[in-house]
Amino acid sequence: MSTIDPKTLKGFRDFLPDQQITRQRMIETIRASYEAFGFEPLETPALEYAEILTGKYGDEGDKLMYRFKDNGDRDVALRYDLTIPLARVVAQYGDIKKPFKRYQISPVWRAENTQKGRFREFYQCDADIAGSSSALADAEILALAANTLRALGIRPADFVVRVNSREIIAAFYDSLDLSDTAKTAAIRAVDKIDKIGRQGVSDELRKSGLSGEAAESILAFADTSIDAVNDESELAKIGEALPSIQKPLAVLADIIEKASVLAPDARFVVDFSIARGLDYYTGMIFETTLASAPQYGSVLSGGRYDNLVGMFANKPVPAVGASIGLDRLFAALEELKLVPAQKTVARAIIVNFDESLTDDYLALASELRVAGVNTILYFDAVDIKKQLSYASDRGIRYALIYGANEAKSGKVMVKNLETGDQREVLWKDIAQSLV
Amino acid sequence: MSTIDPKTLKGFRDFLPDQQITRQRMIETIRASYEAFGFEPLETPALEYAEILTGKYGDEGDKLMYRFKDNGDRDVALRYDLTIPLARVVAQYGDIKKPFKRYQISPVWRAENTQKGRFREFYQCDADIAGSSSALADAEILALAANTLRALGIRPADFVVRVNSREIIAAFYDSLDLSDTAKTAAIRAVDKIDKIGRQGVSDELRKSGLSGEAAESILAFADTSIDAVNDESELAKIGEALPSIQKPLAVLADIIEKASVLAPDARFVVDFSIARGLDYYTGMIFETTLASAPQYGSVLSGGRYDNLVGMFANKPVPAVGASIGLDRLFAALEELKLVPAQKTVARAIIVNFDESLTDDYLALASELRVAGVNTILYFDAVDIKKQLSYASDRGIRYALIYGANEAKSGKVMVKNLETGDQREVLWKDIAQSLV
């Protein structure tokens, strides 16, 4: 029989143990951070009826969706994010107590252009609050974002939560007296400021027919970036300079003030260039960038979306949430050396030294495992050098050597494979000596 | 705008928090058990090239696969199990150290007939050893199965690991001198003994043209079920009565003897009726049934498959593994009352009693969360009864009440919502009093 070429599908990845151990640990840290805020776990299916998902992400989103007919000729699609499935769940189960705070950590699928270094399957870690329009809910989401990054080992000085609000953006552009087309073009141009720069935005604005004056005020607006906690007076000044946005700005300042009580050492910056691509946001929006790895863009973002659940329910359900792109954050943390390398979950290996002692090896393995020491037993009684080299390559810390002499004395030779040290330990003390 | 009907795709399920909290805890227990044996985590994509998956599960399997053309016109399919992706990975990454012990806990997708109560998305928890043909590897898999069920709270008396071997089955049928067609029909009939009973098998055997004598010896063979650890002499007798299977039976007895050193209190039973449907098994095979919930069938099964990786590699790679059907096991454990109900991850709720004290509430929430107490803050200063009823409904243990009086005294009123007891605790002692 001819063999089948073993290959991963284009745009998809395998996570071998040396990566997956660390990813797993990151997921556990994120989960603990979300649960500290009382977010409950939810799991929704990978596949949904296509009509649930389509039309929510814009034309681009619909095009990137994995959509197909199932065996029963149903029009189905792989989930594109975790927000729409949440909206469906909130509408579907009327007896869910609100506010409903839930998190979900799951893969999503998008047929992205892989030439841009993007992948077609990636994990999102979402926390959302459905059923509250309180500023406290917005504040909790911002604090959650900051505290989760702290829990992952990122120092407060190394990240910035950049906050804006759709209401501020709307009020500002309304005050400019532009046509709807010009307004949309301007918002789109400003949203690209991180990619095309200030001059690029200026060019686009002029190209779309805006007057020099209008383009200038839009650029000045987008340039606004104020440390909301430490420069409160600056924030007040902006409000005075732009009376049209005074009211929504005060709402945002209140949210940030509350968030900074919950996350005292985080930096929250009001940044009017933040727009978030997705149409469904209605209030506060935010992005989070790493000071030392800005090239990864926003690793954690979200905002308020008060109209989304209403697409499935007969009544509006206000909601606000945050989403971590796990794999992007993982890549950034690897670059910042904040991901400690760990190649194995095993702490000890029992060297297979003498086949006649197999029952002792098995009993030792069993005892260590019960005591919480993750233990490997080498299966074949081959050359001990080969076994130790296997253990070293795998990154296992301790090798346990036990032959006829040790069996007589009731001891086990413990070799530390990192330092090369070795010592004899009584069998009964062995588990404790490895913990 | 008309609303979209919020519904879950047929054959798929949402796991709301009261279920997902428990599922999550089960997954963590299984993971810890697998890691104790030194199995490393692996994650493979949900989608694979269809040619990787097809032809491995028989015609039935191919029919149940979610297979479609992606946007790049690639022939792709959702993974049907976790074993074939492992085989691909082992063949694809030549530098993986062998024996490679890996686990993966992930959903798989099969377009099953939902009328049989089956679901189309379900989790498998697989642990496999690739690259060893040692009996110790088989023994570890059997012991892992037993120890994992123990870790999940199932007592040794409440489950049986039923073990057989494809080599025993082959040797037995070879000794009967049947045609290949008759042999296949007989194996298929015996495999259904749990479903159609002894008489049903007998009828099928006669219908397929077997002599009464042959049918009788097949039934006697399939009836063989011996406690391999406690009835060793019985096992020897069987070997003497059926000389054709003596050799593979001795191999199996050796595996079980080793497994029982690793898992001393487990019951391993040699049961010749176990066949396992999948074609790819080559050696030891096993199923695990719960004594008090036999209707769930096997909740944990597996075996040795020495030819599968070879379909992707240029050389054979022996392998052996175990797989838990998480959702079936979850349902069985629920029935056995071994799943403690937990509706929330939150331990405390801060009652929003007086809006002027919001900053204190935020500071208290922050302090409790840092101290490891999962805490909810009620967002609106509504009637306290409504807040307490929300907390009770969600299953939260402690309500923290803090108004002007408490603010003066530096104390917090702690109300136990299960017992109704309440007491005043100094703010600084509050976290400790809730742990």
Interface residues (C-beta under 8 A of the other chain):
Chain A: M1 T3 I4 D5 P6 K7 T8 L9 K10 F12 R13 D14 F15 L16 P17 Q20 I21 R23 Q24 E35 A36 F37 G38 F39 E40 P41 L42 E43 T44 P45 A46 L47 E48 Y49 E51 I52 K63 L64 Y66 F68 K69 D70 N71 G72 R74 V76 L78 A87 R88 V89 A91 Q92 Y93 I96 K97 P99 K101 R102 P107 W109 A111 R120 E121 S132 S134 L136 A137 A139 E140 A143 N147 K258 V261 L262 A263 P264 G310 M311 F312 A313 N314 T344 V345 A346 I349 T358 D359 L362 A363 A365 S366 R369 G372 V373 N374 T375 I376 L377 F379 D380 Y390 D393 R394
Chain B: M1 T3 I4 D5 P6 K7 T8 L9 K10 F12 R13 D14 F15 L16 P17 Q20 I21 R23 Q24 E35 A36 F37 G38 F39 E40 P41 L42 E43 T44 P45 A46 L47 E48 Y49 E51 I52 K63 L64 Y66 F68 K69 D70 N71 G72 R74 V76 L78 A87 R88 V89 A91 Q92 Y93 I96 K97 P99 K101 R102 P107 W109 A111 R120 E121 S132 S134 L136 A137 A139 E140 A143 N147 K258 V261 L262 A263 P264 G310 M311 F312 A313 N314 T344 V345 A346 I349 T358 D359 L362 A363 A365 S366 R369 G372 V373 N374 T375 I376 L377 F379 D380 Y390 D393 R394
